[in-house]
Amino acid sequence: MDIFDVLSMIGGLCLFLFGMNLMGQALERRAGGRMHSTLTKMTANKFAGFLTGLGVTAVIQSSSATTVMVVGFVNSGLLTLKQAVNVIMGANVGTTVTGWLLSLTGISGDNIWVRLLKPTSFTPVLALIGIILYMFTKKHTKKDTGVILLGFATLMFGMETMTSAVSGLADVPQFQQLFLLFKNPVLGLLAGAVLTMIIQSSSASVGILQALAATGKVSYGAAVPIIMGDAIGTCVTAMISSVGAKKEAKRAAVVHLLFNVIGATFWLAIYMIVRAVFSPAILDSSASLLGIAVVNTAFKVLSTALLLPMSSLLEKLAVKLIPDAKTEEKTVKLEERFLATPPVALDQARSVTIEMAEKASSALKDAMSSFAGYTEEKASRIRKDESDCDELEDMLGTYLIRLSAEQLGQAESEEATAMLKVIGDIERISDHAVNILESAEELRTKNLTLTEDALKEYDVISAAVGEVLDSAVQAFRGEDTGAASKVEPLEQVIDGLKEQLRTNHILRMQEGKCTAEVGFVWSDILTDLERVSDHCSNIAGCVIDMSEHNLNVHESLRNARHDNPAFDEMFVSFSQKYTIPVR
């Protein structure tokens, strides 16, 4: 083996790792939008959780990615530790799929069907399809599919290059001595663990072992402990991801570590006993690429069979190792771990935005009821909701801006932009809630009262504002364009009510039934209510924009009003529902 073989081996290794990373990231983007719903809906019981972890990892080709996501979901309260334990076990089995794919490089034979199964035969076709999808299509999902195919082709070409380059190692005495050394189970375990810790991928380390096995100088006796060590080394990614997380997330990472350490330790002990007592001849024979894939899968399946029935014990052990904190932990709303997977990050941001909208809605309804039923408790609750909305707006704004720096598809970019607009409108609604509360407090402090007619009029406009708010929140929560279409005609009715109520108040002042001092407060109340309806209109416009892939809210609202029989019909209906006699 000369210097050129070494350079080819390095190049092949780099292509292999790059292809695996490229394919994994694209698979995560394609599957990420459904990842949260899949993990939360399909973890009802132990076996379902195991199958879910297995399936998700088989799709995205990375147990580390699945485990990091699980840690993130536990950290944000979307998965319980109990659910996470079973998913993590499934992820460890799912990651063995990569080894089976890589074992195809070891296929040999002159039969045309056998030759077609070799990666050198079909990966050029996949690469061609991939580059066409990536370069000549505009749809983000098709581009990602192209990246997946290109990543897989790069991975396989890297594997072939690496395998060819290391073939010369068969004649290097030091190489043979190295793998004789790894027949020591403890040294082999440590070697596998260290290698996987460095590259942070058990699939990649198994692939490297398969490439080295192509020399014919790697025995099963050396391969088995290395594979067991790989399982321990892959835990480093999840452990790193749990740094700074809540205790439940740290426990999930610890469960991953415990599962692999206990599984590797137990089966290594069994392996050493079998080797000492029976000395199987197969341990001295050369390991094949397929054989390594079989060993890897068998080890992961056996570890799961051992520990899946004891998942509750793993959970309890993790709780013992990571005890409850003496002080209450602050709830983490948004996970930075999800920024690399935009669909999941957007899903999290949407959930928090819905929570923010519900707080603003609650604050406004409490504020509107404070004229008839003011209490200190209610006032405190309104101000707390408004403060929470301010905090959530800052958090969401920062998160969405950071997310925008990631590689986003058109639909994802539109959703992030629309959400940035929506959170601003929601925050302003909570501000108007406090303004209305302060108007109620001003009337109480100055011993001012609204006339009976003004109170009746207030009931009408506040009911209309309550309905337009409910429609806007419902539209955003369910991406419901039907609910969104009701907002703009009702907002127009509220605009008319505001002007009519101002006119009525001027007439009451002229008749001596009301004072100018009350009039200033009344004007402020009407302004706040009308502006709330404006913000609701903006929210509904964003929902319609997202459904039509158009980010021009004002154009959408103009189109909704212009030559639209449905709009006219709803406007008439709301005008009749919220009517005030003309003085």
C-alpha positions as CSV (number, residue, x, y, z in Angstrom):
1,M,0.0,0.0,0.0
2,D,1.6,3.2,-1.2
3,I,1.0,7.0,-0.6
4,F,-1.5,7.1,-3.5
5,D,-3.6,4.3,-1.9
6,V,-3.6,6.3,1.4
7,L,-4.8,9.4,-0.4
8,S,-7.5,7.4,-2.2
9,M,-8.6,5.9,1.2
10,I,-8.8,9.4,2.7
11,G,-10.8,10.7,-0.2
12,G,-13.1,7.7,-0.1
13,L,-13.6,8.1,3.6
14,C,-14.4,11.8,3.2
15,L,-16.9,11.1,0.4
16,F,-18.5,8.3,2.5
17,L,-19.0,10.6,5.5
18,F,-20.1,13.5,3.4
19,G,-22.6,11.4,1.5
20,M,-24.0,9.9,4.7
21,N,-24.4,13.4,6.3
22,L,-25.9,14.9,3.1
23,M,-28.4,12.0,2.8
24,G,-29.3,12.1,6.5
25,Q,-30.0,15.9,6.5
26,A,-32.2,15.7,3.4
27,L,-34.1,12.7,4.9
28,E,-34.6,14.6,8.1
29,R,-36.0,17.6,6.1
30,R,-38.4,15.3,4.2
31,A,-39.5,13.4,7.2
32,G,-39.2,16.2,9.8
33,G,-42.7,17.7,9.2
34,R,-44.3,14.4,10.2
35,M,-41.8,13.4,12.8
36,H,-43.4,15.1,15.8
37,S,-46.9,13.8,15.0
38,T,-45.5,10.3,14.3
39,L,-43.6,10.2,17.6
40,T,-46.4,11.6,19.7
41,K,-49.2,9.6,18.2
42,M,-47.5,6.2,17.9
43,T,-45.9,5.8,21.4
44,A,-49.0,4.7,23.2
45,N,-47.5,1.5,24.5
46,K,-44.1,-0.1,24.8
47,F,-44.1,-2.1,21.5
48,A,-45.6,0.8,19.5
49,G,-42.9,3.1,20.8
50,F,-40.2,0.6,19.9
51,L,-41.6,0.2,16.3
52,T,-42.0,4.0,15.9
53,G,-38.3,4.5,16.9
54,L,-37.3,1.7,14.5
55,G,-39.3,3.0,11.6
56,V,-38.3,6.7,12.0
57,T,-34.6,5.8,12.2
58,A,-34.8,3.4,9.3
59,V,-36.2,6.3,7.3
60,I,-33.8,9.0,8.3
61,Q,-30.8,6.6,8.6
62,S,-29.5,8.0,11.9
63,S,-30.2,6.8,15.4
64,S,-28.3,9.9,16.7
65,A,-30.7,12.2,14.8
66,T,-33.7,10.4,16.2
67,T,-32.4,10.3,19.7
68,V,-31.5,14.0,19.6
69,M,-35.0,14.8,18.4
70,V,-36.5,12.6,21.2
71,V,-34.3,14.5,23.8
72,G,-35.7,17.7,22.3
73,F,-39.3,16.6,22.4
74,V,-38.9,15.4,26.0
75,N,-37.3,18.8,26.9
76,S,-40.2,20.7,25.4
77,G,-42.8,18.4,27.1
78,L,-44.1,16.8,23.9
79,L,-42.9,13.3,24.9
80,T,-42.7,11.8,28.3
81,L,-39.6,10.0,29.5
82,K,-41.6,6.7,29.5
83,Q,-42.4,7.2,25.8
84,A,-38.9,8.2,25.0
85,V,-37.3,5.0,26.5
86,N,-39.1,2.7,24.0
87,V,-38.5,5.0,21.0
88,I,-34.7,5.1,21.8
89,M,-34.6,1.3,21.9
90,G,-36.3,1.1,18.5
91,A,-33.9,3.7,17.1
92,N,-30.9,1.5,18.0
93,V,-32.3,-1.3,15.9
94,G,-33.4,1.0,13.0
95,T,-29.9,2.3,12.5
96,T,-28.7,-1.2,11.3
97,V,-30.4,-0.6,7.9
98,T,-27.3,1.3,6.7
99,G,-25.1,-1.7,7.3
100,W,-27.3,-3.8,5.1
101,L,-27.2,-1.3,2.3
102,L,-23.5,-1.0,2.5
103,S,-23.1,-4.8,2.4
104,L,-24.3,-4.6,-1.2
105,T,-20.8,-3.5,-2.2
106,G,-19.6,-7.0,-1.3
107,I,-21.8,-8.7,-3.9
108,S,-19.8,-10.6,-6.6
109,G,-20.8,-12.7,-9.6
110,D,-21.1,-12.6,-13.4
111,N,-24.9,-13.1,-13.5
112,I,-26.5,-9.9,-14.8
113,W,-29.1,-9.8,-12.0
114,V,-26.3,-10.1,-9.4
115,R,-24.3,-7.4,-11.1
116,L,-27.3,-5.1,-11.1
117,L,-27.4,-5.4,-7.3
118,K,-23.9,-4.0,-7.0
119,P,-23.8,-0.3,-6.1
120,T,-21.4,0.4,-9.0
121,S,-24.3,-0.6,-11.3
122,F,-27.2,1.3,-9.9
123,T,-25.8,4.3,-8.1
124,P,-24.9,6.1,-11.3
125,V,-28.5,6.0,-12.3
126,L,-29.6,7.3,-8.8
127,A,-27.0,10.0,-9.1
128,L,-28.4,11.0,-12.6
129,I,-31.9,11.1,-11.3
130,G,-30.8,13.0,-8.2
131,I,-28.9,15.7,-10.1
132,I,-31.9,16.2,-12.5
133,L,-34.3,16.7,-9.5
134,Y,-31.9,19.0,-7.7
135,M,-30.9,21.2,-10.7
136,F,-34.1,21.3,-12.8
137,T,-37.0,21.3,-10.4
138,K,-38.2,24.2,-8.2
139,K,-40.3,22.3,-5.7
140,H,-38.4,22.0,-2.4
141,T,-39.5,18.4,-1.7
142,K,-38.3,17.3,-5.1
143,K,-34.9,19.0,-4.6
144,D,-34.6,17.2,-1.2
145,T,-35.4,13.9,-2.9
146,G,-32.6,14.7,-5.4
147,V,-30.2,15.5,-2.5
148,I,-31.1,12.1,-0.9
149,L,-30.3,10.3,-4.1
150,L,-27.0,12.3,-4.6
151,G,-26.1,11.7,-0.9
152,F,-26.7,7.9,-1.3
153,A,-24.7,7.8,-4.5
154,T,-21.8,9.8,-2.9
155,L,-21.9,7.5,0.1
156,M,-21.7,4.4,-2.1
157,F,-18.9,5.8,-4.3
158,G,-17.0,6.7,-1.2
159,M,-17.5,3.2,0.1
160,E,-16.2,1.6,-3.1
161,T,-13.2,4.0,-3.2
162,M,-12.4,3.3,0.4
163,T,-12.7,-0.5,-0.1
164,S,-10.5,-0.5,-3.2
165,A,-7.9,1.7,-1.5
166,V,-7.6,-0.4,1.7
167,S,-7.2,-3.7,-0.2
168,G,-3.5,-3.2,-0.1
169,L,-3.6,-3.3,3.7
170,A,-4.0,-7.1,3.5
171,D,-0.3,-7.3,2.8
172,V,0.7,-4.9,5.6
173,P,1.9,-6.9,8.7
174,Q,1.1,-4.1,11.1
175,F,-2.5,-4.0,9.9
176,Q,-2.9,-7.7,10.6
177,Q,-1.3,-7.3,14.0
178,L,-3.7,-4.4,14.8
179,F,-6.7,-6.6,14.3
180,L,-5.2,-9.4,16.2
181,L,-4.9,-6.9,19.0
182,F,-8.6,-6.1,18.7
183,K,-9.4,-9.7,19.3
184,N,-9.0,-8.7,22.9
185,P,-12.7,-7.9,23.6
186,V,-12.0,-4.9,25.9
187,L,-9.6,-3.3,23.5
188,G,-12.0,-4.0,20.6
189,L,-14.9,-2.4,22.6
190,L,-12.8,0.7,23.4
191,A,-11.7,1.0,19.7
192,G,-15.3,0.9,18.5
193,A,-16.5,3.4,21.1
194,V,-13.7,5.9,20.5
195,L,-14.1,5.8,16.7
196,T,-17.8,6.4,16.9
197,M,-17.4,9.2,19.5
198,I,-15.1,10.9,17.0
199,I,-17.3,10.7,13.9
200,Q,-20.6,10.6,16.0
201,S,-22.3,8.0,13.8
202,S,-22.5,4.3,14.5
203,S,-23.7,3.7,11.0
204,A,-20.5,5.4,9.6
205,S,-18.2,3.4,11.9
206,V,-19.8,0.1,10.9
207,G,-19.4,1.2,7.3
208,I,-15.7,1.9,7.9
209,L,-15.4,-1.6,9.5
210,Q,-17.1,-3.1,6.5
211,A,-14.6,-1.4,4.2
212,L,-11.7,-2.7,6.2
213,A,-13.3,-6.2,6.2
214,A,-13.0,-6.2,2.4
215,T,-9.2,-6.9,2.9
216,G,-10.1,-10.3,4.3
217,K,-8.0,-9.7,7.4
218,V,-10.7,-8.6,9.8
219,S,-12.0,-11.6,11.7
220,Y,-15.3,-12.0,13.4
221,G,-13.4,-12.2,16.7
222,A,-12.2,-8.6,16.2
223,A,-15.4,-7.3,14.6
224,V,-17.8,-8.3,17.3
225,P,-16.3,-6.3,20.2
226,I,-15.8,-3.3,17.8
227,I,-19.5,-3.4,16.9
228,M,-20.5,-3.5,20.5
229,G,-18.2,-0.5,21.2
230,D,-19.9,1.4,18.3
231,A,-23.2,1.3,20.2
232,I,-21.6,3.0,23.3
233,G,-19.8,5.6,21.2
234,T,-23.0,6.8,19.5
235,C,-24.4,7.9,22.8
236,V,-22.1,11.0,22.8
237,T,-24.3,12.9,20.4
238,A,-27.4,12.6,22.6
239,M,-25.4,13.4,25.7
240,I,-24.0,16.6,24.1
241,S,-27.5,17.6,23.0
242,S,-28.8,17.3,26.6
243,V,-26.4,19.8,27.9
244,G,-28.4,22.8,29.3
245,A,-31.7,20.9,28.9
246,K,-34.2,20.1,31.6
247,K,-33.8,17.1,33.8
248,E,-36.3,15.0,31.8
249,A,-34.3,15.5,28.6
250,K,-31.1,14.7,30.5
251,R,-32.8,11.5,31.7
252,A,-33.7,10.6,28.1
253,A,-30.1,10.9,27.1
254,V,-29.0,8.9,30.1
255,V,-31.5,6.1,29.2
256,H,-29.8,6.0,25.7
257,L,-26.4,5.6,27.4
258,L,-27.6,3.0,29.9
259,F,-29.3,1.0,27.2
260,N,-26.1,0.7,25.1
261,V,-23.7,0.3,28.0
262,I,-25.8,-2.4,29.7
263,G,-26.5,-4.1,26.4
264,A,-22.8,-4.0,25.3
265,T,-21.5,-5.1,28.7
266,F,-23.9,-8.0,29.1
267,W,-23.5,-9.4,25.6
268,L,-19.7,-8.9,25.7
269,A,-19.6,-11.0,28.9
270,I,-21.7,-13.7,27.2
271,Y,-19.4,-13.5,24.1
272,M,-16.3,-13.9,26.3
273,I,-17.8,-16.9,28.0
274,V,-18.8,-18.5,24.7
275,R,-15.3,-17.8,23.3
276,A,-13.5,-19.2,26.3
277,V,-15.7,-22.4,26.7
278,F,-16.5,-23.3,23.1
279,S,-13.8,-21.4,21.0
280,P,-16.1,-21.3,17.9
281,A,-14.1,-21.6,14.7
282,I,-16.1,-18.8,13.0
283,L,-14.4,-16.2,15.3
284,D,-11.1,-16.8,13.5
285,S,-12.6,-16.7,10.0
286,S,-12.6,-13.5,7.9
287,A,-15.6,-11.3,8.4
288,S,-17.6,-10.4,5.2
289,L,-19.5,-7.2,4.6
290,L,-22.8,-9.0,4.9
291,G,-21.6,-10.9,8.0
292,I,-20.8,-7.6,9.8
293,A,-24.3,-6.3,8.9
294,V,-25.8,-9.5,10.4
295,V,-23.7,-9.2,13.6
296,N,-24.6,-5.6,14.0
297,T,-28.3,-6.3,13.6
298,A,-28.2,-9.4,15.9
299,F,-26.4,-7.5,18.6
300,K,-29.0,-4.6,18.5
301,V,-31.9,-6.9,18.4
302,L,-30.6,-9.0,21.3
303,S,-29.9,-5.9,23.4
304,T,-33.5,-4.8,22.8
305,A,-34.9,-8.2,23.6
306,L,-32.9,-8.1,26.9
307,L,-33.9,-4.5,27.9
308,L,-37.3,-3.7,26.4
309,P,-39.2,-5.7,29.1
310,M,-37.2,-3.8,31.6
311,S,-37.7,-0.3,30.2
312,S,-39.5,0.9,33.3
313,L,-36.4,-0.1,35.3
314,L,-34.2,2.0,32.9
315,E,-36.5,4.9,33.5
316,K,-36.3,4.6,37.3
317,L,-32.5,4.3,37.1
318,A,-32.3,7.4,35.0
319,V,-34.4,9.3,37.6
320,K,-32.0,8.1,40.3
321,L,-29.0,9.3,38.4
322,I,-30.6,12.6,37.5
323,P,-32.7,13.5,40.6
324,D,-35.3,16.2,40.8
325,A,-33.9,19.7,41.1
326,K,-34.5,21.6,44.4
327,T,-35.7,24.6,42.5
328,E,-38.3,24.5,39.8
329,E,-37.0,24.5,36.3
330,K,-38.1,27.1,33.8
331,T,-40.1,25.6,31.0
332,V,-38.3,25.6,27.7
333,K,-40.7,26.7,25.0
334,L,-38.7,26.4,21.8
335,E,-35.9,23.9,21.1
336,E,-32.7,25.1,19.4
337,R,-32.0,21.4,18.6
338,F,-34.9,21.6,16.0
339,L,-33.5,24.5,14.0
340,A,-31.6,22.0,11.8
341,T,-34.9,20.4,11.0
342,P,-37.1,23.3,9.9
343,P,-40.4,21.4,9.6
344,V,-40.1,20.3,13.2
345,A,-39.0,23.8,14.3
346,L,-41.9,25.4,12.6
347,D,-44.3,22.9,14.2
348,Q,-42.9,23.9,17.6
349,A,-43.1,27.7,16.8
350,R,-46.7,27.2,15.7
351,S,-47.7,25.5,18.9
352,V,-46.1,28.3,21.0
353,T,-47.8,30.9,18.8
354,I,-51.2,29.2,19.4
355,E,-50.5,29.3,23.1
356,M,-49.7,33.0,22.8
357,A,-52.9,33.7,20.8
358,E,-54.9,32.0,23.5
359,K,-53.3,34.1,26.2
360,A,-54.0,37.3,24.3
361,S,-57.6,36.2,23.7
362,S,-58.1,35.4,27.4
363,A,-56.6,38.8,28.4
364,L,-58.9,40.7,26.0
365,K,-62.1,38.9,27.1
366,D,-61.2,39.4,30.7
367,A,-60.6,43.1,30.0
368,M,-63.9,43.5,28.1
369,S,-65.7,42.0,31.1
370,S,-63.9,44.2,33.6
371,F,-66.5,47.1,33.2
372,A,-69.2,44.9,34.7
373,G,-67.2,42.6,36.9
374,Y,-63.9,44.2,37.9
375,T,-61.7,42.4,40.4
376,E,-58.1,42.8,41.4
377,E,-57.5,39.1,40.6
378,K,-58.8,39.6,37.1
379,A,-56.7,42.7,36.6
380,S,-53.6,40.9,37.7
381,R,-54.4,38.0,35.4
382,I,-54.8,40.3,32.4
383,R,-51.4,42.0,33.1
384,K,-49.8,38.6,33.5
385,D,-51.1,37.4,30.2
386,E,-49.9,40.5,28.5
387,S,-46.5,40.1,30.0
388,D,-46.4,36.5,28.9
389,C,-47.3,37.6,25.4
390,D,-44.4,40.1,25.3
391,E,-42.0,37.4,26.4
392,L,-43.3,34.9,23.9
393,E,-43.2,37.5,21.1
394,D,-39.5,38.1,21.8
395,M,-38.8,34.4,22.0
396,L,-40.7,33.5,18.8
397,G,-39.2,36.4,16.9
398,T,-35.7,35.5,17.7
399,Y,-36.3,31.8,17.0
400,L,-38.0,32.4,13.7
401,I,-35.3,34.8,12.5
402,R,-32.7,32.2,13.4
403,L,-34.7,29.6,11.6
404,S,-34.9,31.8,8.5
405,A,-31.1,31.5,8.3
406,E,-31.5,27.7,7.7
407,Q,-32.2,26.1,4.4
408,L,-35.9,26.5,4.0
409,G,-38.3,25.5,1.3
410,Q,-40.7,27.9,-0.2
411,A,-43.7,26.7,1.9
412,E,-41.5,26.8,5.1
413,S,-40.2,30.3,4.3
414,E,-43.8,31.6,3.7
415,E,-45.0,30.0,7.0
416,A,-42.1,31.5,9.0
417,T,-42.7,35.0,7.4
418,A,-46.4,34.8,8.1
419,M,-45.8,33.7,11.7
420,L,-43.5,36.7,12.3
421,K,-46.4,38.9,11.2
422,V,-49.0,37.1,13.3
423,I,-47.0,37.2,16.5
424,G,-46.8,41.0,16.2
425,D,-50.6,41.3,15.8
426,I,-51.2,38.9,18.7
427,E,-48.9,40.9,21.0
428,R,-50.7,44.2,20.1
429,I,-54.1,42.5,21.0
430,S,-52.7,41.8,24.5
431,D,-51.6,45.5,24.7
432,H,-55.1,46.7,23.8
433,A,-56.4,44.3,26.5
434,V,-54.4,46.2,29.1
435,N,-55.5,49.6,27.6
436,I,-59.2,48.5,28.0
437,L,-58.5,47.4,31.6
438,E,-56.9,50.8,32.3
439,S,-60.0,52.5,30.9
440,A,-62.2,50.5,33.3
441,E,-59.9,51.3,36.2
442,E,-60.0,55.0,35.3
443,L,-63.8,55.0,35.4
444,R,-63.6,53.3,38.8
445,T,-60.9,55.6,40.2
446,K,-62.7,58.8,39.1
447,N,-66.2,57.4,40.1
448,L,-67.4,57.9,36.5
449,T,-70.2,55.8,35.0
450,L,-71.4,55.1,31.5
451,T,-75.0,55.8,30.7
452,E,-77.4,52.9,30.3
453,D,-77.5,53.5,26.6
454,A,-73.7,53.4,26.4
455,L,-73.5,50.2,28.3
456,K,-76.0,48.5,25.9
457,E,-74.0,49.8,22.9
458,Y,-70.8,48.5,24.6
459,D,-72.3,45.1,25.0
460,V,-73.0,45.0,21.2
461,I,-69.6,46.0,20.0
462,S,-67.7,43.9,22.6
463,A,-69.7,40.9,21.5
464,A,-68.8,41.6,17.9
465,V,-65.1,41.9,18.9
466,G,-65.2,38.7,20.9
467,E,-66.6,36.9,17.8
468,V,-64.0,38.3,15.4
469,L,-61.2,37.4,17.9
470,D,-62.5,33.8,18.2
471,S,-62.7,33.5,14.4
472,A,-59.2,34.8,14.0
473,V,-57.7,32.4,16.6
474,Q,-59.7,29.5,15.2
475,A,-58.5,30.3,11.7
476,F,-54.8,30.3,12.8
477,R,-55.1,27.3,15.1
478,G,-56.6,25.1,12.4
479,E,-55.3,26.8,9.3
480,D,-59.1,27.3,8.7
481,T,-59.7,29.5,5.7
482,G,-63.5,29.2,6.3
483,A,-63.1,30.9,9.7
484,A,-60.6,33.4,8.3
485,S,-63.2,34.5,5.6
486,K,-65.6,35.5,8.3
487,V,-63.2,38.0,9.9
488,E,-63.0,40.7,7.3
489,P,-66.7,41.3,6.9
490,L,-67.2,41.4,10.7
491,E,-64.2,43.8,11.0
492,Q,-66.0,46.1,8.5
493,V,-69.1,45.9,10.7
494,I,-67.1,46.8,13.8
495,D,-65.6,49.8,11.9
496,G,-69.1,51.1,11.3
497,L,-70.2,50.4,14.9
498,K,-67.2,52.4,16.2
499,E,-68.2,55.5,14.2
500,Q,-71.9,55.1,15.1
501,L,-71.1,54.8,18.8
502,R,-68.9,57.9,18.7
503,T,-71.7,59.8,17.0
504,N,-74.3,58.6,19.6
505,H,-72.0,59.7,22.4
506,I,-71.7,63.2,21.0
507,L,-75.5,63.4,20.8
508,R,-75.8,62.3,24.4
509,M,-73.3,65.0,25.4
510,Q,-75.3,67.6,23.5
511,E,-78.4,66.4,25.4
512,G,-76.5,66.7,28.7
513,K,-76.8,63.0,29.4
514,C,-73.0,62.4,29.5
515,T,-69.9,64.4,30.3
516,A,-66.8,65.2,28.2
517,E,-64.6,63.4,30.8
518,V,-66.5,60.1,30.3
519,G,-66.3,60.9,26.5
520,F,-62.5,60.7,26.5
521,V,-62.5,57.3,28.2
522,W,-65.3,56.1,25.9
523,S,-63.3,57.2,22.8
524,D,-60.3,55.3,24.0
525,I,-62.3,52.1,24.6
526,L,-63.8,52.3,21.1
527,T,-60.4,52.9,19.5
528,D,-58.9,49.9,21.3
529,L,-61.8,47.6,20.3
530,E,-61.6,48.7,16.7
531,R,-57.9,48.2,16.5
532,V,-58.2,44.7,18.0
533,S,-60.5,43.9,15.1
534,D,-57.9,45.3,12.7
535,H,-55.3,42.9,14.1
536,C,-57.7,40.0,13.8
537,S,-58.1,41.0,10.2
538,N,-54.4,40.8,9.7
539,I,-54.2,37.4,11.3
540,A,-57.0,36.1,9.1
541,G,-55.3,37.6,6.1
542,C,-52.1,35.7,6.9
543,V,-54.0,32.4,7.1
544,I,-55.5,33.1,3.7
545,D,-52.1,34.1,2.3
546,M,-50.5,30.9,3.5
547,S,-53.2,28.8,1.8
548,E,-52.7,30.7,-1.5
549,H,-48.9,31.1,-1.2
550,N,-49.2,34.9,-1.3
551,L,-47.6,37.1,1.3
552,N,-49.4,40.4,0.5
553,V,-52.0,40.7,3.3
554,H,-53.4,44.0,2.1
555,E,-54.0,42.6,-1.4
556,S,-55.8,39.6,0.0
557,L,-58.0,41.8,2.1
558,R,-58.8,44.0,-0.8
559,N,-59.6,41.0,-2.9
560,A,-61.9,39.6,-0.2
561,R,-64.0,42.8,-0.3
562,H,-64.1,43.5,-4.0
563,D,-66.9,41.9,-6.1
564,N,-67.3,39.1,-3.6
565,P,-70.9,37.9,-3.1
566,A,-69.9,35.7,-0.1
567,F,-68.3,38.7,1.6
568,D,-71.4,40.9,0.9
569,E,-73.7,38.2,2.3
570,M,-71.7,37.8,5.5
571,F,-71.4,41.6,5.9
572,V,-75.2,41.9,5.8
573,S,-75.6,39.0,8.2
574,F,-73.2,40.5,10.8
575,S,-74.7,44.0,10.3
576,Q,-78.1,42.5,11.3
577,K,-76.6,40.5,14.2
578,Y,-74.8,43.5,15.7
579,T,-77.2,46.4,15.1
580,I,-77.7,49.5,17.1
581,P,-80.7,51.8,16.6
582,V,-79.8,55.1,14.9
583,R,-80.5,58.0,17.1
